[in-house]
């Protein structure tokens, strides 16, 4: 049996091909939607047709069935056309349904494959072997064949299969017990049981065998799988269910339907088939990492369980580190195994747990997960020796709060308890923890404190550690000695002997004794008595009261202090001299010397003070408040600049004397006043000038004066205070824009007061010039219209203006800087060379900068517009020819001004009068030739045209148009009359068999705009460019062009339809 090809063509012409399987009893093909379906069959291959609902079943003589699904529409008429084809012939099948329900087939005219026809897709050139395979046991007529009643073989799997039973149905052809008949049977070798890990569609085929009359159609069904076969010549048949035909898991009965060649149908029941290849369901409930469990030390010692769910009755084995426990899944679908201590190792680790479940059919399921064992608690330690820094908490540490530290696993939660007070802390990443205890949490006193730290790890393992440290917050100190004798005052005699201080403290302590700002370490004996001594030099002289303190530190670091007051009086009498206030500031200037100078001070009330100034002695009496004063009159103090000695002396009632001496400055004159050169600009005349830059930036005015003086500078009515350094150099800074601009002479006045308040003044002048007076550019347009075209750029451009005489002018334009020529009267001129003007189409900024004789600058900005880019070549659309000449030429409409010149047969060029008429719909403009009166007038045959477009800036581009009616087809591109034009295009399209020869010199001479010419034309035209190279191609307006280089500089772009010759002769 071989496969049968078919083709289906949709109403849209899409062709789909397929085949009717040689092994499949029924093959469905969608046949709805107006298709044309052709089967690779002959009439003799078909045993009949049957309509089943909207499907048409075509029965083949070898027992196969082709089901054309949806062949009949909702109205009962065929929805598509059916053909059969073999050996290059094509027949259409028309079905007729008789009144008794039978379906008859009629075969239409035969079409033969040959010259193309619309039916080619439906014709098969190959023959058909279906009838040969079916045998010659009985004759089958293909005309008018019918199948009556009955249900389709496709229904074998459902109720139809159940209805077969073991009953034979007579088909109407022959006798069921006729010669050669073999009774249908199925071998009962059951039950057939298939299961286990190695069972499956490819490993456990199911073979069903039996007998039937040779040639019988046998359909075998197991579950939802159906296989068809045919009994062999011996009457035996065999089917095998495997691969894609293998039934699903379940309990099945084998159903067999046999249809003998004479139509007799028999239903048989075969062996039972049990299939179970599905692994048992298995899952874990408790005991693993995925279930959130950890085995700690307590659970390990008690034995830990692994539990799960599974298929009832299945066996379960659980393996951890080589130890396996087995059990069965109970009726509730659960299982459990217990691992005793010693089954696995203690420690802190994870390891694999493998669970294998096996059902009754040998199917297995394996689960691999992880079990976590953690029987090791966190390490824990307490650093008791470091509490308080030394294992002891003293009063200061208790008052400030102290920390207890220790170690454990990083991230561990630790509880720290001291004297019933508990703190919770977390160990840091470095494995250390810190518990801070605040002041008042623990009792004061001297005692040993126990600290306990506990922690529990994530697995529930607990650990603890303890330590002991000392608390000592007690201390004591006292001063027992008397000082200063019976009166408690240290006088001059007592001061000379020094001072001894004694007291008591806690044995083992250290004592520091402080008097004023002097301190000494005391000597402490074993009983706690201490002694400290101060030398005379450690006790300041004078009359004052100070504090004596003794500070003790015991062995725990506790600090205690005891204090007393001490009086000291070693002075003979009070005396002061106000030398710094003589003259008000310690200096006597000219004005003060002329008015008289007072010298003052203080002493004990009633004391007589001897005062000396510059050798002149006065006696002064201290009043009741202790103030004394004497005045030195004019003439008692000599003038000049010098330091005069001054002194005061006194003797108290006890005979103790005191003297004071100082100096006072006498300064009655101003020295060293000068004005330095101004740090401003130097004008063209060599003099100082404050220009705009100097005024805008600010500038200093400087000079010299005696140190300590004050200087103010007034310039142009603006006053600034100068700074004076220690050497007498002064600078007054005039900030940006404080000096009024303009052109004028400014006064400078320097006012000085020296350190002794003596005044002086100095005057000068300086020129102020802060503006260029003035800069302008001439208003007349550059090149007449402020636009530089290509021709104007070729001979350079001149720009002019006016400026302050004596100035220089710089112009920046086109990326260049130029120096203009400035005349004596201030007129400036700049000639921009042609080579610097870019041949572009854009506007450029022009910046004109003037610098006058004072260094002031002024700038104006304008622009220069350059339009040196030639317009696009005029695009010729066509022309109108009439007898003996040409009436008009048509161009694509553009904004450029168009002019047309005629070139007669002799090469003479003349401008033509034209009248333009625009066609907005086509985007074209017709240019009609006119006479002098403006009337239409044709130009004669034999003319060529030069069509020129000129843009608003005056740039021009021309097309040389070759017409068809000329005396010769040779085109002269080097004619002398063409030199005034900028020819960018030579158009041969309207000429007939034009012959154009171009040289490098001719191409370069055609246009000053570029070194390139475009040649348009057709296949009848020839262009000769000897020695040209063809480096590439391009596209212009959708037409391909070849690019040729000619010589060193010329380029020719030629329509790729034109014949081109480049050979060198």
C-alpha positions, 0 to 999 in steps of 0.5 A, spaced: 500 500 500 502 506 498 500 513 500 496 517 495 497 525 493 492 530 493 492 538 492 487 543 494 486 550 491 483 555 494 478 560 491 484 565 492 489 561 488 493 558 494 495 551 493 496 546 499 498 539 497 498 533 502 497 525 502 493 520 504 497 516 509 498 508 507 497 506 514 491 511 516 484 508 515 481 514 514 484 521 512 480 527 513 481 533 508 478 540 509 473 541 503 469 547 504 470 554 502 469 554 495 476 550 494 478 545 488 480 538 490 484 533 486 485 526 488 491 522 485 486 516 483 483 513 477 476 511 477 477 504 478 481 506 485 474 508 488 469 503 490 464 508 492 461 514 495 457 516 502 454 522 504 455 523 512 452 529 514 456 535 511 462 530 510 463 526 503 467 519 504 470 517 498 472 509 499 478 506 496 478 499 493 484 498 498 479 499 504 482 506 506 477 512 506 478 519 504 473 524 509 472 530 505 470 535 511 465 540 510 464 538 502 456 539 503 454 546 505 448 548 509 443 548 503 446 541 502 449 542 495 457 541 494 461 547 497 467 545 493 469 542 486 472 535 486 477 532 481 480 525 480 487 525 476 492 520 474 497 519 468 496 527 466 488 526 465 483 530 469 476 528 471 471 532 475 467 528 479 459 530 479 455 527 485 448 525 484 443 523 490 438 518 488 431 518 491 433 512 495 439 516 498 444 512 494 450 517 492 452 516 485 458 519 481 459 521 474 465 523 471 466 529 467 470 531 460 477 529 460 482 534 460 490 533 458 496 536 461 500 540 456 500 548 454 498 551 460 491 552 463 488 554 469 487 546 471 495 545 471 495 545 479 490 540 479 493 535 474 497 529 476 502 526 471 503 520 475 499 513 475 495 510 481 497 503 484 490 503 489 487 498 484 493 494 483 494 493 491 487 491 492 487 485 488 482 482 482 478 478 487 472 482 485 470 487 479 468 494 482 464 498 477 466 505 478 460 508 474 454 509 479 457 506 485 453 507 491 454 506 499 447 505 502 446 507 510 451 505 515 455 510 519 462 512 518 468 508 520 470 514 523 465 512 529 469 506 531 472 509 537 465 511 541 458 508 541 459 505 534 465 500 537 461 498 542 455 496 538 459 492 533 459 486 538 460 479 535 454 480 530 456 480 522 452 484 517 451 482 510 454 487 505 450 485 499 456 482 495 457 474 496 456 469 501 459 470 508 460 462 508 463 462 501 469 459 498 476 461 502 472 465 507 476 465 514 472 466 520 474 473 524 478 472 530 482 476 535 487 472 539 486 473 547 493 473 550 491 477 556 491 480 560 496 485 558 500 489 563 505 494 562 508 499 567 515 501 570 520 506 569 522 502 563 515 502 560 513 506 555 510 508 547 517 506 545 519 501 549 513 496 551 509 495 544 502 492 544 501 487 539 494 484 537 493 479 532 488 475 529 485 472 523 480 474 517 478 473 510 484 475 506 483 482 504 479 484 510 479 491 513 481 490 520 480 496 525 483 495 532 482 500 538 485 500 545 483 506 549 483 512 544 488 509 539 485 506 533 490 502 528 487 499 521 490 493 517 488 488 512 488 481 513 494 477 509 493 472 504 493 467 509 488 470 513 492 473 518 493 480 521 497 484 526 497 491 529 502 494 534 501 500 538 507 504 539 510 511 539 504 516 537 499 510 537 501 507 544 494 508 548 494 512 555 495 510 562 488 506 564 485 499 564 482 498 557 479 493 553 481 491 545 475 492 540 476 489 533 472 491 527 472 486 521 469 488 514 470 482 509 471 483 502 464 482 501 462 487 506 460 482 512 462 486 518 464 483 525 465 486 532 470 482 536 473 483 543 480 482 545 484 481 551 484 486 557 490 491 557 492 495 563 497 500 562 501 504 568 507 508 566 506 514 571 511 515 577 507 515 583 506 522 586 511 524 592 512 530 596 516 532 603 512 535 608 517 536 614 525 535 616 528 539 610 531 546 608 525 547 603 520 545 609 523 550 613 526 545 618 533 545 622 536 539 626 539 542 632 542 538 638 536 537 642 532 534 636 538 530 634 539 527 640 531 525 640 532 522 633 529 527 627 523 525 622 523 526 615 515 526 613 512 527 606 506 525 602 505 520 597 501 514 593 497 510 598 501 503 598 507 505 595 514 504 598 519 510 600 526 510 601 530 516 605 537 516 604 542 521 608 549 520 608 549 513 606 544 511 611 537 509 608 530 508 612 524 505 608 517 505 609 510 505 606 505 510 604 499 509 609 492 509 607 492 517 609 497 518 603 503 520 608 509 517 610 515 518 616 522 515 617 526 517 623 534 518 623 536 516 630 543 519 633 549 516 630 545 515 623 548 522 621 554 526 623 553 531 628 556 538 626 554 544 623 553 543 615 547 541 610 547 535 606 543 531 601 537 527 602 534 523 597 527 520 597 525 514 592 518 512 592 516 506 588 509 504 586 506 497 585 508 497 577 515 499 578 514 506 577 519 510 581 519 518 583 526 521 586 526 527 590 533 530 592 533 536 597 537 538 603 537 537 610 541 542 615 544 539 621 546 544 626 548 541 633 554 546 634 551 552 639 554 559 638 561 561 641 560 566 647 565 570 651 565 575 656 571 580 656 570 582 664 578 584 665 576 590 660 570 593 663 572 600 665 578 599 661 582 595 667 577 590 670 574 596 675 568 601 674 570 607 679 565 613 680 567 617 674 566 611 670 559 609 673 557 616 673 558 616 665 556 609 664 560 603 662 560 598 657 561 590 657 564 587 651 564 580 649 564 575 643 560 571 639 558 569 632 556 575 627 549 577 628 548 573 634 543 576 639 546 576 646 543 577 653 548 581 658 546 581 665 549 584 671 546 585 678 539 583 675 540 588 670 539 585 663 541 588 656 539 585 649 545 586 644 547 583 637 554 581 635 557 585 629 560 583 623 567 582 626 564 577 632 564 582 637 558 585 642 557 591 646 552 592 652 552 599 655 550 600 662 548 607 664 549 611 670 544 609 676 543 602 673 548 599 678 549 600 686 554 605 688 560 602 693 566 597 693 564 590 691 565 584 685 560 584 680 558 578 676 556 579 668 553 573 665 552 573 657 547 568 654 545 566 646 541 562 642 543 560 635 538 560 629 537 552 630 535 553 637 542 551 640 544 555 647 550 557 650 553 562 656 559 565 659 560 569 665 565 573 668 567 578 674 569 585 675 570 590 681 566 596 682 569 601 687 566 608 687 569 611 694 574 616 695 577 621 701 582 627 702 583 633 707 588 639 708 590 639 715 596 645 715 595 652 717 598 657 712 600 665 712 602 665 720 597 667 725 594 672 720 593 667 714 596 672 710 603 670 706 607 677 707 614 678 704 618 674 709 613 668 709 614 668 701 621 668 701 621 661 705 616 658 701 610 654 703 609 647 706 602 644 706 599 637 709 593 633 710 590 625 710 587 621 704 586 613 703 592 609 703 595 607 696 592 614 693 596 619 690 595 627 691 596 633 687 596 640 691 595 646 687 596 653 689 594 658 684 596 656 677 602 652 680 601 644 682 606 639 686 605 632 687 605 630 695 608 625 698 603 619 701 605 615 707 602 608 708 597 611 713 595 616 708 598 622 711 601 627 705 606 633 705 607 638 699 612 643 698 611 650 694 618 654 693 618 661 693 618 662 686 612 658 685 608 663 689 607 670 685 608 676 689 603 681 689 596 683 693 591 678 692 587 672 694 588 665 691 585 658 692 589 652 695 586 645 693 588 638 694 586 632 689 587 625 691 586 619 686 585 612 689 587 605 686 580 605 683 581 611 679 576 615 684 578 622 684 576 627 690 578 634 692 579 639 698 580 646 697 582 653 702 583 660 700 590 663 701 591 671 702 598 674 699 601 681 700 608 682 698 607 689 695 610 696 698 604 700 695 600 701 689 603 705 683 601 706 675 603 710 670 598 711 664 604 712 659 599 710 653 594 715 654 599 721 654 597 725 648 591 721 648 594 715 644 601 715 647 604 720 642 605 727 642 603 731 636 604 738 634 597 740 636 597 737 643 604 740 644 602 747 643 596 745 648 599 742 654 600 735 655 597 731 661 601 725 665 596 721 669 596 714 674 594 712 680 597 710 687 595 709 694 591 715 696 595 721 699 601 718 696 606 723 693 608 721 686 615 723 682 613 724 675 619 725 670 618 727 662 624 728 658 628 730 664 623 735 666 620 733 673 613 734 676 611 732 683 603 730 683 599 728 689 594 722 689 587 724 691 582 720 695 580 715 690 588 714 688 588 718 682 594 723 680 595 728 674 601 733 672 601 737 666 607 739 662 606 746 658 608 749 651 615 750 651 617 744 656 616 739 650 621 740 645 619 739 637 621 734 633 620 726 631 623 722 637 622 718 643 622 721 650 623 717 657 617 718 662 617 715 669 613 715 676 616 713 683 612 712 690 614 710 697 609 707 702 608 707 709 612 701 710 618 704 706 617 699 701 618 703 694 616 702 687 618 705 680 615 705 673 618 707 667 616 708 660 617 712 653 612 716 650 613 718 642 614 725 640 612 727 633 610 734 631 611 733 623 609 729 617 615 726 613 616 722 606 609 724 603 610 722 595 605 720 589 608 714 585 607 714 577 599 712 576 598 705 574 594 707 568 594 706 560 599 710 556 596 714 551 598 715 543 602 722 546 606 718 551 602 721 557 598 717 562 590 716 561 585 712 564 581 709 558 575 705 558 579 698 560 582 701 566 576 705 568 572 698 567 577 694 571 579 699 576 586 701 578 590 703 584 593 710 586 600 709 590 605 713 593 609 713 600 608 716 607 611 715 614 608 708 617 602 709 621 599 714 617 592 715 614 591 717 606 585 718 602 585 720 595 580 724 591 580 723 583 575 726 579 571 727 585 571 720 587 574 719 594 578 712 596 581 711 603 588 708 601 591 702 605 598 703 608 603 698 609 609 697 615 614 701 610 609 707 609 607 705 602 600 706 600 595 704 595 588 707 594 584 702 589 579 705 585 574 700 583 570 698 576 566 704 573 567 708 579 570 714 575 565 718 570 566 716 563 568 721 557 574 725 555 576 730 560 582 732 565 581 730 572 584 732 579 588 728 584 588 730 591 592 726 596 590 728 604 594 725 609 594 724 617 600 721 620 600 716 626 601 722 630 595 726 627 599 731 623 596 733 617 598 734 609 596 734 602 599 733 595 595 735 588 596 733 581 592 731 574 590 725 569 587 725 563 580 721 562 578 718 555 574 712 556 570 712 549 572 711 541 569 718 538 566 714 534 565 708 530 560 707 524 560 703 517 557 706 511 550 705 510 550 704 503 549 696 501 555 692 499 555 691 492 549 695 491 544 690 494 547 687 500 548 680 497 555 678 494 553 673 488 559 669 484 561 674 479 561 679 485 565 675 489 570 673 483 573 681 483 573 682 491 568 686 496 570 693 499 567 695 506 567 702 508 566 706 514 568 712 519 572 712 526 575 717 531 582 719 527 588 716 530 584 709 531 586 702 528 580 698 525 580 690 525 574 687 521 572 679 522 568 676 517 569 669 513 573 666 518 578 671 517 581 678 521 583 684 516 586 690 518 582 696 515 586 702 512 584 708 516 585 715 513 587 722 517 580 724 517 578 717 520 575 714 514 576 707 513 576 702 508 577 694 507 578 690 501 576 683 502 580 679 496 576 674 492 580 668 494 577 669 501 570 669 500 566 662 500 562 660 494 556 658 499 549 661 500 548 663 507 549 670 511 556 671 515 557 675 521 561 681 520 565 684 526 568 691 526 573 693 532 576 700 533 581 702 538 583 709 539 589 712 541 587 711 548 586 704 547 579 704 548 575 699 543 568 700 540 565 694 536 559 694 531 556 687 528 553 687 521 552 681 516 555 680 509 550 675 505 553 671 500 549 667 494 554 664 490 551 658 489 548 657 482 541 655 481 539 648 479 539 647 471 533 649 467 529 642 467 526 641 460 520 637 459 519 638 452 518 643 446 512 644 441 514 643 434 510 646 428 512 646 420 519 649 419 520 651 426 519 651 434 513 654 437 515 654 444 519 650 450 516 647 456 520 647 463 519 645 470 516 651 473 522 654 478 523 661 482 529 663 477 528 668 472 529 664 465 532 667 459 533 663 452 538 664 447 538 661 440 544 658 437 543 657 429 547 653 424 553 657 424 554 658 431 551 665 432 548 666 439 542 671 440 537 672 446 530 670 444 524 674 446 519 669 450 512 669 453 512 665 459 505 661 461 505 657 467 501 651 468 500 650 475 497 643 475 503 640 472 508 645 475 510 647 468 511 653 464 511 654 457 516 659 454 513 661 447 517 665 442 515 672 440 517 677 435 519 684 437 512 686 437 510 680 442 507 676 437 508 669 437 513 667 432 517 660 431 524 659 431 527 656 425 529 648 424 536 647 425 536 651 432 539 649 438 537 652 445 541 655 451 536 655 457 538 659 462 536 660 470 538 666 474 536 666 481 535 673 485 542 674 487 544 674 479 547 667 479 546 663 473 546 656 470 544 653 463 542 647 459 544 646 452 538 643 449 539 640 442 533 639 438 532 634 432 531 638 426 538 640 425 543 639 419 547 635 422 547 630 428 554 632 431 553 637 437 559 642 438 560 643 445 566 648 444 562 653 440 565 660 441 558 663 442 557 658 448 563 662 453 558 667 456 554 662 459 554 657 465 552 650 462 551 645 467 547 640 462 547 638 455 540 635 453 540 630 447 534 627 449 530 631 444 535 630 438 536 624 433 542 620 434 546 626 437 554 625 436 557 629 442 565 629 443 567 632 450 575 634 452 577 636 459 578 643 456 571 643 453 568 641 460 572 646 464 570 652 459 562 650 459 561 653 466 565 657 471 560 654 477 563 647 477 568 643 473 562 638 471 557 637 466 551 632 466 549 629 459 542 627 458 539 623 452 537 616 450 540 609 447 540 613 440 545 618 442 553 617 443 558 621 447 565 620 446 570 622 452 577 619 450 581 617 456 575 618 461 575 613 467 568 610 470 569 610 477 562 610 479 554 611 478 549 615 481 541 616 480 538 623 478 530 624 478 530 616 478 534 615 472 541 612 472 547 616 470 554 613 470 560 618 472 566 619 468 572 623 470 576 626 464 583 628 465 585 631 472 579 636 473 573 635 469 567 630 471 562 628 466 555 625 468 552 621 463 545 618 462 546 610 462 542 609 456 547 613 452 552 610 448 559 612 451 566 611 448 572 612 452 577 609 447 583 613 446 585 614 438 
